[in-house]
């Protein structure tokens, strides 16, 4: 039985260091501490993102639905908020482990962030370009969903 491309990638990269993963996959450093590559495929916008331990993917929301798909490395926690008050976290990773999901669909205009639960996590973020322009709004560095006052 042959492995899926994602499983094969995960197996090859399992023991690699963050810098080695970025170099081997030709991912570029980002000012926010992760490395990435943008891959535009016709009507789909795809980004590979490798998030190292100690870095948090900044809170942001997009004007289009986005799908996060775990590819390799440690599981990661993706936290979403539809309204800036309520929030829920989902663990993405190897789906053979209990309570772990391989992917997560985030609705348009929902805030989201992520953090690796190990040394690094590699994910694919994709959106189908339903609108002419993808718009990304980043939150202030100290922003996070705040519960409603009682």
C-alpha positions in Angstrom: 0.0 0.0 0.0 1.5 3.4 -1.0 1.4 6.4 1.2 -0.6 9.6 0.3 1.6 12.5 -0.7 0.9 14.2 2.6 1.7 11.0 4.6 4.9 10.5 2.6 6.0 14.1 3.2 5.2 13.8 6.9 7.3 10.6 7.1 10.3 12.2 5.3 10.2 15.3 7.4 9.3 13.9 10.8 12.7 14.3 12.4 13.9 17.4 10.6 14.5 20.8 12.2 12.3 23.8 11.4 15.1 25.5 9.3 15.7 22.2 7.4 12.0 21.9 6.5 11.9 25.5 5.3 15.0 25.1 3.2 14.0 21.7 1.7 10.6 23.0 0.7 11.9 26.4 -0.5 9.7 28.2 2.0 10.5 31.9 2.5 10.8 33.5 6.0 8.0 35.8 7.1 8.3 38.7 9.5 5.9 37.0 11.8 8.3 34.2 12.5 7.0 31.4 10.3 8.1 30.4 6.7 5.7 30.1 3.8 5.2 29.7 0.0 2.4 31.0 -2.0 1.1 28.7 -4.8 -1.6 30.1 -7.0 -3.4 27.5 -9.0 -5.9 29.0 -11.3 -9.0 29.6 -9.2 -7.4 28.4 -6.0 -4.9 30.3 -3.7 -2.7 27.9 -1.8 -0.2 28.7 0.8 2.2 26.3 2.6 3.0 27.5 6.1 5.5 26.1 8.6 5.0 27.4 12.1 7.8 26.8 14.6 7.6 26.4 18.4 7.2 29.7 20.2 5.6 31.6 17.4 1.9 32.3 17.1 0.2 32.8 13.7 -1.3 36.3 14.0 -5.0 36.7 14.4 -6.6 37.5 11.1 -9.7 37.2 9.1 -10.2 36.8 5.3 -13.1 37.8 3.1 -13.2 34.2 1.8 -13.6 30.7 3.3 -10.3 29.1 3.9 -9.3 25.5 4.5 -6.4 24.5 6.8 -5.0 21.1 6.1 -2.2 19.6 8.2 0.7 18.1 6.2 3.5 17.2 8.6 5.2 17.8 11.9 3.4 18.2 15.2 -0.3 18.7 15.6 -1.3 22.4 15.9 -4.1 24.2 17.6 -6.2 26.5 15.3 -8.5 28.9 17.2 -11.4 30.6 15.5 -13.8 33.3 16.5 -16.8 34.2 14.4 -17.4 37.5 16.2 -14.4 38.6 18.3 -16.0 37.2 21.5 -16.8 33.5 21.2 -13.8 31.2 20.4 -13.2 27.5 19.8 -9.9 25.6 19.2 -9.5 22.6 17.0 -6.4 20.3 17.0 -5.1 19.5 13.5 -2.7 16.7 12.8 -2.5 13.0 12.1 -6.1 11.9 12.1 -5.3 8.5 13.5 -4.9 10.1 16.9 -8.0 10.7 19.1 -9.5 14.2 18.9 -7.2 15.2 16.1 -8.6 16.4 12.7 -6.7 16.5 9.4 -8.3 19.7 8.2 -10.6 22.6 9.2 -12.8 24.9 7.2 -12.9 28.5 8.4 -15.8 30.6 7.2 -15.3 33.9 5.5 -14.8 36.9 8.0 -14.1 34.6 11.0 -11.0 35.5 13.0 -8.4 32.7 13.3 -4.9 32.0 14.7 -2.8 29.0 15.3 0.1 27.6 17.3 2.2 24.4 16.9 1.9 21.9 19.7 5.5 20.6 19.1 8.7 21.7 17.4 7.0 22.7 14.2 3.8 22.1 12.1 3.5 22.3 8.3 0.0 23.1 6.9 -1.6 24.0 3.6 -4.0 26.9 3.7 -6.2 27.1 0.6 -9.1 29.3 -0.6 -11.1 29.2 -3.7 -11.1 32.7 -5.1 -14.8 33.4 -5.1 -14.2 37.1 -5.1 -11.9 39.1 -7.4 -9.5 40.0 -4.5 -8.6 38.1 -1.4 -8.6 40.5 1.5 -6.8 39.7 4.8 -7.3 41.8 7.9 -4.7 41.3 10.6 -5.6 42.2 14.2 -3.4 44.3 16.4 -0.6 42.3 18.0 -2.2 42.4 21.5 -5.8 41.5 20.2 -7.6 38.3 21.0 -11.4 37.5 21.4 -12.8 39.0 24.5 -15.8 37.5 26.3 -18.9 39.7 26.3 -19.5 41.7 29.5 -22.3 40.3 31.7 
